[in-house]
Amino acid sequence: MREIAYKHLTSPKHRRKIISVSERSDNHDCHTTTQKRFIYVINQIPEKESSSATRPQFYIHKVQDAKTKTEKFAFKVKGIMCITREEQNFLVRYSHSLRVNIVWKTKLPAIQPSV
């Protein structure tokens, strides 16, 4: 069985857009929950002010617990970019995230050593 929930929230007043997708799936081996989220906040910047885009920040977190038969994975990217549209400059702050939670009904699959 698989369930998908999709949310698209836009606020022109606050210049914000949030897109969220959640998925739950259940099969004979495991129960999986996946969440994806994309957030954008836009601010107009003066033409004279030039802001250099910084490198995005990455966060990765993974946990496996054989005792409770669970696996968790989280990935997040945050950053800033400058765009020009119709001769206007905008500063876009973004955050993309992915979370995956797996609960195994059988024993945890063997972890392959990385080479």
C-alpha positions as CSV (number, residue, x, y, z in Angstrom):
1,M,0.0,0.0,0.0
2,R,1.3,3.5,-0.9
3,E,-0.1,6.9,0.2
4,I,1.1,10.2,-1.1
5,A,0.3,13.7,0.2
6,Y,1.2,16.8,-1.7
7,K,1.1,20.4,-0.4
8,H,1.8,23.6,-2.3
9,L,1.7,26.7,-0.2
10,T,2.3,30.1,-1.8
11,S,2.2,33.5,-0.1
12,P,2.7,36.4,-2.6
13,K,2.4,38.8,0.4
14,H,5.4,37.3,2.2
15,R,7.1,36.2,-1.1
16,R,7.3,32.6,0.1
17,K,6.7,29.3,-1.6
18,I,6.6,25.9,0.2
19,I,6.3,22.6,-1.6
20,S,5.9,19.4,0.4
21,V,5.5,15.8,-0.6
22,S,5.0,13.0,1.9
23,E,4.9,9.3,1.1
24,R,4.1,6.3,3.1
25,S,4.6,2.8,1.7
26,D,4.1,-0.6,3.3
27,N,5.3,-3.9,1.8
28,H,6.1,-7.3,3.2
29,D,9.7,-6.3,4.2
30,C,9.4,-2.8,5.6
31,H,7.4,0.3,6.3
32,T,8.9,3.5,4.7
33,T,8.1,7.1,5.3
34,T,9.6,9.7,3.0
35,Q,9.3,13.5,3.3
36,K,10.5,16.0,0.7
37,R,10.3,19.8,1.3
38,F,11.3,22.7,-0.8
39,I,11.2,26.2,0.7
40,Y,11.9,29.5,-1.2
41,V,11.8,33.0,0.2
42,I,12.4,35.9,-2.2
43,N,13.4,39.5,-1.4
44,Q,14.0,42.3,-3.9
45,I,17.4,43.9,-3.6
46,P,18.4,47.4,-4.9
47,E,20.1,47.5,-8.2
48,K,23.2,49.1,-6.8
49,E,23.6,46.4,-4.1
50,S,25.2,43.3,-5.5
51,S,25.3,40.3,-3.2
52,S,27.6,37.5,-4.1
53,A,26.0,34.1,-3.8
54,T,27.6,31.9,-1.1
55,R,28.2,28.2,-1.4
56,P,25.3,26.0,-0.3
57,Q,25.4,24.3,3.0
58,F,24.9,20.5,3.0
59,Y,23.8,18.4,6.0
60,I,23.7,14.6,5.8
61,H,22.7,12.4,8.7
62,K,22.2,8.6,8.7
63,V,21.4,6.2,11.5
64,Q,20.9,2.5,11.6
65,D,19.7,0.6,14.7
66,A,19.7,-3.2,14.5
67,K,18.0,-3.5,17.9
68,T,14.9,-1.6,16.9
69,K,15.2,-2.5,13.2
70,T,15.1,1.1,12.0
71,E,17.0,3.2,9.5
72,K,16.9,7.0,9.3
73,F,18.4,9.3,6.7
74,A,18.2,13.1,6.5
75,F,19.6,15.3,3.8
76,K,19.3,19.1,3.7
77,V,20.7,21.8,1.4
78,K,20.4,25.5,2.3
79,G,21.7,28.4,0.2
80,I,21.2,31.8,-1.3
81,M,21.2,32.8,-5.0
82,C,20.8,36.1,-6.8
83,I,18.6,36.3,-9.9
84,T,17.6,39.1,-12.3
85,R,14.1,39.2,-13.8
86,E,12.8,42.1,-15.9
87,E,15.7,44.3,-14.9
88,Q,15.0,43.7,-11.1
89,N,17.4,41.9,-8.8
90,F,16.1,39.4,-6.3
91,L,17.7,37.4,-3.5
92,V,16.4,33.9,-3.2
93,R,16.9,31.9,0.0
94,Y,16.2,28.2,-0.4
95,S,16.1,25.1,1.7
96,H,15.6,21.6,0.2
97,S,15.3,18.6,2.6
98,L,14.7,14.9,2.3
99,R,14.0,12.5,5.2
100,V,13.6,8.8,4.9
101,N,12.5,6.5,7.8
102,I,12.5,2.8,7.4
103,V,11.2,0.3,9.9
104,W,12.1,-3.3,8.9
105,K,9.7,-6.1,9.7
106,T,12.4,-8.7,9.1
107,K,16.0,-8.3,10.2
108,L,18.1,-5.3,9.1
109,P,19.9,-5.8,5.8
110,A,23.6,-6.3,6.0
111,I,25.7,-3.1,5.6
112,Q,28.3,-3.3,2.9
113,P,31.6,-1.7,3.9
114,S,32.5,1.3,1.7
115,V,35.7,1.0,-0.2
